[in-house]
Amino acid sequence: MEIFSKSDIGLVRTQNQDDCRFGVISPSCAWAVVCDGMGGANGGNIASASAVEYISREIEKMYSDELSKAELSTLMTEIVSQANKAIFDTAQNDVELTGMGTTCEFVLVKDTTVHVVHVGDSRTYAIRGGKIKQLTEDHSVVQEMVRRGEITAEQAQNHPNKNFITRALGIKPTVHLDYIETNFIYGDILLVCTDGFSNCVTTGDMVKICHENRGETLTDTLVEKAKEGGGTDNITVAVIY
């Protein structure tokens, strides 16, 4: 298994409030965490960095190849829940950080299984052959509108409230997390990203670029494509294959 990531400030923002980290624990296990912070001058930076630091430290410390699928899902969910509490507590103790939060994609591949803990509107995609599937569902105002049938998925792409998210780490003392599990076979590619990437790159281009590139060239090309698409936000991608 190989894993690569890249984060870029984009073309509009003055600060990069995204953060990411990854690791390969064993030949059969790799993980990545991608976060998109929000809130105040420094709040977004601190929230995303805190989440990435906490999750990275805990998975490296707590992971064991002996864990069952059920035990691993429980561990990953508990780690992200505790990261949420840590961010929330930090904000309570500093008035300048009030309201800070972050999205979170925590993805771990073990053998033939993908485990994802998800909150917010960052995304995890799975690419197999020429097809791409979004594994996560955005926790956002417009996604709720799509679910209720008020607007179409196409209309959601350009809706003025597109960036309003309904769940994030650090906003409340507890958070409801999504856990997704799916299979992983040779040739599959996982693409983990913030909305600064997914808002600026079509799924067709995601598939094309992932099939034509590997390694750092792949992450570099994905980021450049998002810049070509406007680069309106911070851009972060991680790929596992």
WOQUIVEN-V905829 format. One record per residue. N is the residue number from 1. OMEGA is omega as a letter, one per 30 degrees, with the letter a starting at -180 (NA if undefined). BURIAL is # if it has 9 or more other C-alpha atoms within 8 Angstrom, else .. Layout:
N;OMEGA;BURIAL
N;OMEGA;BURIAL
This chain:
1;l;.
2;a;.
3;a;#
4;l;#
5;l;#
6;l;#
7;a;#
8;a;#
9;a;#
10;a;#
11;a;#
12;a;.
13;l;#
14;a;.
15;l;.
16;a;#
17;l;#
18;l;#
19;l;#
20;l;#
21;l;#
22;l;#
23;l;.
24;a;#
25;a;#
26;l;.
27;a;.
28;a;#
29;l;#
30;a;#
31;l;#
32;l;#
33;a;#
34;a;#
35;l;#
36;a;#
37;l;#
38;l;#
39;l;#
40;a;#
41;a;.
42;a;.
43;a;#
44;l;#
45;a;#
46;a;#
47;a;#
48;l;#
49;l;#
50;l;#
51;a;#
52;a;#
53;a;.
54;a;#
55;a;#
56;a;#
57;a;.
58;a;#
59;l;#
60;a;.
61;a;.
62;a;.
63;l;.
64;l;.
65;a;.
66;a;.
67;l;#
68;l;.
69;a;.
70;l;.
71;l;.
72;l;#
73;l;#
74;a;.
75;a;.
76;a;#
77;l;#
78;l;.
79;a;#
80;l;#
81;l;#
82;l;.
83;l;#
84;a;#
85;l;#
86;l;#
87;l;#
88;a;#
89;l;#
90;a;#
91;a;#
92;a;#
93;a;.
94;a;.
95;a;.
96;a;.
97;a;#
98;l;#
99;a;#
100;l;#
101;l;#
102;l;#
103;l;#
104;l;#
105;l;#
106;a;#
107;l;#
108;l;#
109;l;#
110;a;#
111;a;.
112;a;.
113;l;#
114;l;#
115;l;#
116;l;#
117;a;#
118;l;#
119;l;#
120;a;#
121;l;#
122;a;#
123;l;#
124;l;#
125;l;#
126;l;#
127;l;#
128;a;#
129;l;.
130;a;.
131;l;.
132;l;#
133;l;.
134;a;#
135;a;#
136;l;#
137;a;.
138;l;#
139;a;#
140;l;#
141;a;#
142;l;#
143;l;#
144;l;#
145;l;#
146;a;#
147;a;.
148;l;.
149;a;.
150;l;.
151;l;#
152;l;.
153;l;.
154;l;.
155;a;.
156;a;#
157;a;.
158;a;.
159;a;.
160;l;.
161;a;.
162;a;#
163;l;.
164;a;.
165;a;#
166;l;.
167;l;#
168;l;#
169;l;#
170;a;#
171;l;#
172;a;#
173;l;#
174;a;.
175;l;#
176;a;.
177;l;#
178;l;.
179;a;#
180;l;#
181;l;.
182;a;.
183;a;.
184;a;#
185;a;.
186;a;.
187;l;.
188;l;#
189;l;#
190;l;#
191;a;#
192;a;#
193;l;#
194;a;#
195;l;#
196;l;#
197;a;#
198;l;#
199;a;.
200;a;#
201;l;#
202;l;.
203;l;.
204;l;.
205;l;.
206;a;#
207;a;#
208;a;.
209;a;#
210;l;#
211;a;.
212;a;.
213;l;.
214;l;.
215;a;#
216;l;.
217;l;.
218;a;#
219;l;#
220;a;#
221;l;#
222;l;#
223;l;#
224;l;.
225;l;#
226;l;#
227;l;#
228;a;.
229;l;.
230;l;.
231;a;#
232;a;#
233;l;#
234;a;#
235;l;#
236;l;#
237;l;#
238;l;#
239;l;#
240;l;#
241;NA;#
